[in-house]
């Protein structure tokens, strides 16, 4: 956080993965976009957005980290699923 990097640093996927590993060690899990923002890791997010298609999750997959939620994409958009899950905790 807050370090000057050499020109072209963020173009290299390995550099971004190294920076993500540093954050992962601190958080003890692969960070979400929101967590990177809370940690003030703006440069990582900018590097991913500017040079690697903006897909943080593509780095998670490439680095071999599992999804944090075992629900399929769109699961939470279905009201029946939401109702069922909420009923378990209310």
TORKOLRO-362098 format. One line per field, with one value per residue: residue in three letters; x, y, z of N, C-alpha, C in turn; residue number from 1. Coordinates in steps of 0.02 Angstrom, whole numbers. Layout:
BEGIN
code: [ALA; ...]
n.px: [X; ...]
n.py: [Y; ...]
n.pz: [Z; ...]
ca.px: [X; ...]
ca.py: [Y; ...]
ca.pz: [Z; ...]
c.px: [X; ...]
c.py: [Y; ...]
c.pz: [Z; ...]
pos: [NUM; ...]
END
This chain:
BEGIN
code: [UNK; UNK; UNK; UNK; UNK; UNK; UNK; UNK; UNK; UNK; UNK; UNK; UNK; UNK; UNK; UNK; UNK; UNK; UNK; UNK; UNK; UNK; UNK; UNK; UNK; UNK; UNK; UNK; UNK; UNK; UNK; UNK; UNK; UNK; UNK; UNK; UNK; UNK; UNK; UNK; UNK; UNK; UNK; UNK; UNK; UNK; UNK; UNK; UNK; UNK; UNK; UNK; UNK; UNK; UNK; UNK; UNK; UNK; UNK; UNK; UNK; UNK; UNK; UNK; UNK; UNK; UNK; UNK; UNK; UNK; UNK; UNK; UNK; UNK; UNK; UNK; UNK; UNK; UNK; UNK; UNK; UNK; UNK; UNK; UNK; UNK; UNK; UNK; UNK; UNK]
n.px: [42; 32; 161; 285; 291; 388; 385; 263; 240; 111; 63; 106; 47; 96; 152; 38; -24; 69; 54; -79; -65; 4; -97; -189; -122; -133; -274; -314; -390; -448; -466; -614; -679; -728; -661; -528; -538; -570; -450; -372; -307; -295; -213; -194; -323; -337; -234; -281; -400; -354; -262; -295; -425; -514; -562; -565; -598; -549; -416; -424; -469; -362; -259; -296; -384; -530; -704; -786; -915; -1025; -1133; -1216; -1192; -1305; -1389; -1432; -1518; -1638; -1791; -1853; -1744; -1679; -1777; -1783; -1651; -1646; -1745; -1682; -1599; -1673]
n.py: [-59; 108; 114; 162; 96; 17; 76; 0; -105; -151; -210; -338; -493; -579; -492; -430; -541; -569; -456; -475; -593; -545; -469; -571; -647; -562; -549; -679; -745; -747; -585; -483; -364; -255; -273; -250; -115; -65; -95; -5; -35; 21; 26; -106; -139; -43; -84; -210; -171; -82; -156; -291; -329; -304; -403; -464; -589; -676; -682; -742; -870; -911; -913; -1016; -1010; -1048; -1007; -893; -913; -1045; -1043; -1045; -934; -799; -851; -778; -690; -747; -748; -852; -930; -838; -818; -947; -961; -854; -894; -993; -928; -839]
n.pz: [0; -46; -101; -219; -379; -508; -678; -778; -692; -649; -763; -770; -732; -634; -540; -490; -433; -334; -251; -214; -141; -29; 31; 54; 149; 258; 275; 280; 185; 13; -51; -66; -185; -113; 9; -31; -60; 69; 132; 73; -46; -176; -289; -331; -374; -477; -563; -604; -665; -766; -844; -852; -884; -780; -695; -546; -494; -589; -558; -432; -468; -552; -460; -382; -274; -180; -214; -103; -69; -81; -163; -321; -462; -468; -374; -260; -316; -338; -264; -192; -151; -70; 29; 86; 137; 229; 318; 388; 476; 547]
ca.px: [0; 66; 229; 295; 310; 420; 340; 242; 232; 44; 48; 128; -1; 133; 158; -27; -34; 111; 21; -138; -42; 19; -162; -218; -89; -161; -345; -322; -433; -444; -506; -665; -667; -742; -607; -470; -551; -563; -379; -341; -266; -321; -168; -209; -386; -324; -195; -326; -447; -321; -221; -314; -496; -555; -594; -530; -611; -506; -354; -439; -470; -294; -217; -319; -424; -600; -753; -803; -984; -1036; -1195; -1204; -1205; -1375; -1427; -1463; -1568; -1701; -1824; -1865; -1681; -1668; -1825; -1761; -1590; -1663; -1785; -1636; -1564; -1721]
ca.py: [0; 171; 109; 176; 37; 34; 82; -64; -155; -179; -247; -407; -530; -607; -439; -422; -599; -559; -406; -507; -641; -506; -452; -634; -665; -518; -562; -752; -770; -705; -525; -459; -296; -210; -279; -215; -44; -51; -100; 49; -66; 49; 12; -174; -134; -6; -126; -260; -138; -51; -200; -362; -339; -285; -462; -488; -660; -716; -693; -792; -935; -926; -925; -1078; -999; -1066; -954; -886; -934; -1104; -1035; -1030; -865; -782; -883; -729; -650; -785; -734; -915; -948; -789; -833; -1009; -948; -811; -932; -1033; -888; -797]
ca.pz: [0; -47; -126; -290; -416; -571; -736; -807; -639; -646; -824; -759; -689; -577; -490; -457; -390; -275; -208; -186; -89; 30; 62; 76; 213; 309; 285; 286; 131; -47; -37; -112; -210; -57; 58; -58; -50; 141; 148; 34; -98; -239; -345; -356; -412; -539; -608; -632; -710; -823; -886; -850; -895; -723; -664; -486; -485; -633; -520; -380; -501; -576; -402; -351; -213; -191; -202; -32; -61; -123; -201; -392; -484; -473; -320; -216; -353; -336; -200; -155; -118; -17; 81; 118; 175; 285; 366; 428; 526; 584]
c.px: [44; 138; 231; 320; 344; 369; 326; 230; 165; 23; 64; 81; 34; 141; 93; -40; 9; 81; -42; -119; -26; -46; -194; -187; -118; -233; -360; -375; -424; -490; -560; -644; -675; -686; -543; -478; -543; -490; -338; -290; -291; -279; -181; -271; -376; -284; -237; -373; -412; -287; -246; -389; -542; -585; -551; -538; -570; -439; -366; -436; -399; -248; -240; -358; -497; -645; -770; -874; -996; -1100; -1178; -1220; -1280; -1418; -1466; -1513; -1636; -1732; -1836; -1802; -1668; -1714; -1804; -1700; -1604; -1702; -1741; -1602; -1610; -1759]
c.py: [62; 169; 129; 112; 58; 37; 12; -119; -190; -215; -321; -442; -558; -554; -429; -481; -594; -510; -435; -556; -605; -489; -515; -656; -624; -537; -636; -781; -723; -645; -513; -389; -247; -213; -245; -140; -25; -52; -46; 22; -45; 28; -58; -171; -97; -47; -179; -229; -113; -100; -272; -373; -326; -342; -488; -564; -704; -729; -745; -862; -957; -945; -986; -1070; -1016; -1005; -952; -910; -993; -1101; -1018; -957; -855; -811; -833; -685; -684; -778; -797; -937; -901; -804; -895; -997; -905; -849; -974; -994; -843; -839]
c.pz: [0; -72; -199; -323; -481; -628; -764; -755; -642; -710; -818; -709; -627; -522; -453; -411; -327; -225; -176; -131; -24; 68; 90; 142; 270; 326; 299; 239; 71; -37; -89; -135; -152; -5; 33; -49; 23; 163; 111; -17; -167; -299; -374; -400; -478; -588; -642; -683; -774; -871; -891; -852; -836; -684; -606; -479; -532; -599; -465; -411; -522; -518; -362; -286; -227; -183; -128; -19; -107; -163; -274; -408; -492; -418; -279; -251; -355; -267; -159; -118; -59; 43; 121; 163; 236; 339; 412; 483; 567; 634]
pos: [1; 2; 3; 4; 5; 6; 7; 8; 9; 10; 11; 12; 13; 14; 15; 16; 17; 18; 19; 20; 21; 22; 23; 24; 25; 26; 27; 28; 29; 30; 31; 32; 33; 34; 35; 36; 37; 38; 39; 40; 41; 42; 43; 44; 45; 46; 47; 48; 49; 50; 51; 52; 53; 54; 55; 56; 57; 58; 59; 60; 61; 62; 63; 64; 65; 66; 67; 68; 69; 70; 71; 72; 73; 74; 75; 76; 77; 78; 79; 80; 81; 82; 83; 84; 85; 86; 87; 88; 89; 90]
END
